[in-house]
């Protein structure tokens, strides 16, 4: 597996409407994408900064770094052999797949694999 780029950084919130108002007003962010109360993503000069509900991201209150990778081949085995834990996977259909990983100290990050499109 090879890291391609930081795909996203997001903060988790219990009150996403209040969080959206705070970040939009403070930083004058441009909305890129919104999925109801679950996810709000802003364009930050070609980078993604997002706000996620606990329904989307889980109960922890922290920032999550999402690294785009080129493959998730043998991911669970690789993570576990290095002392980490594969904590979950979310298939987002045509968008891609996100794997939540805990490092050996319990720090959370995610790996994103863009959905592959089949040649026509």
C-alpha positions in Angstrom: 0.0 0.0 0.0 1.2 3.5 -0.9 0.0 6.7 0.6 -1.2 9.1 -2.2 -2.2 12.3 -0.2 -4.0 13.5 2.8 -7.5 13.1 1.5 -9.4 14.8 4.4 -9.2 16.1 7.9 -12.4 16.2 9.9 -13.6 17.0 13.4 -16.4 15.1 15.2 -19.3 16.8 16.9 -22.5 16.1 18.8 -24.1 19.4 17.7 -23.1 19.7 14.0 -25.3 22.7 13.3 -23.5 24.7 15.9 -20.1 23.4 14.6 -21.0 24.4 11.0 -21.9 27.9 12.1 -18.7 28.3 14.1 -16.3 27.1 11.3 -18.2 28.8 8.4 -18.2 32.2 10.2 -14.7 31.9 11.7 -12.9 30.8 8.6 -15.3 31.9 5.7 -15.2 28.4 4.3 -16.8 27.4 1.0 -19.2 24.4 1.2 -18.1 21.5 -1.1 -20.5 18.8 0.0 -23.1 18.1 2.6 -24.9 14.9 3.7 -27.6 16.2 6.0 -26.5 16.2 9.6 -23.9 13.4 9.1 -21.2 15.2 7.1 -20.3 18.7 6.0 -17.2 19.2 3.8 -15.5 22.4 2.9 -13.0 23.3 0.2 -9.9 24.7 1.7 -7.9 25.7 -1.4 -7.9 22.2 -2.8 -7.9 20.4 0.5 -10.8 19.0 2.4 -11.8 20.1 5.9 -15.0 18.5 7.2 -17.3 18.2 10.2 -18.9 14.8 11.0 -21.6 13.7 13.4 -21.0 10.9 15.8 -23.4 8.8 13.7 -20.9 9.1 10.9 -17.6 9.0 12.8 -18.2 7.4 16.2 -18.3 8.7 19.7 -14.8 10.1 20.1 -14.3 13.9 20.1 -11.2 14.5 18.1 -9.8 15.4 14.7 -9.4 12.6 12.2 -6.8 12.5 9.4 -7.8 10.6 6.3 -5.0 9.4 4.1 -5.8 8.3 0.6 -4.0 5.1 -0.4 -3.7 3.1 -3.6 -4.8 -0.3 -2.2 -6.3 -2.0 0.8 -4.8 -5.5 -0.1 -4.2 -7.6 3.1 -4.9 -4.5 5.2 -6.1 -6.2 8.3 -3.1 -8.5 8.4 -0.7 -5.7 7.8 -2.2 -3.4 10.5 -2.3 -6.2 13.1 1.2 -7.4 12.3 2.4 -3.9 13.1 0.5 -3.8 16.4 -2.6 -1.8 15.3 -6.2 -2.6 15.0 -8.6 -2.4 12.0 -11.6 -0.9 13.9 -14.1 -0.7 11.0 -14.8 -0.4 7.3 -17.4 1.7 5.6 -18.3 1.0 1.9 -19.5 4.3 0.4 -20.5 2.8 -2.9 -19.4 4.8 -5.9 -17.4 7.2 -3.7 -15.0 4.6 -2.2 -14.2 2.8 1.0 -12.9 4.1 4.3 -11.1 1.9 6.8 -10.8 3.1 10.4 -7.4 2.2 12.0 -6.1 2.4 15.5 -2.3 2.6 15.9 -0.6 0.7 18.7 -1.3 3.6 21.1 -5.0 3.8 20.2 -4.7 6.9 18.0 -7.4 6.8 15.2 -6.9 7.6 11.6 -8.6 6.5 8.4 -7.5 5.1 5.1 -9.5 6.0 2.0 -9.6 4.0 -1.3 -11.3 5.7 -4.2 -13.9 3.5 -5.9 -12.4 2.0 -9.1 -14.4 2.6 -12.2 -14.4 -0.1 -14.8 -13.4 0.8 -18.3 -16.3 0.8 -20.8 
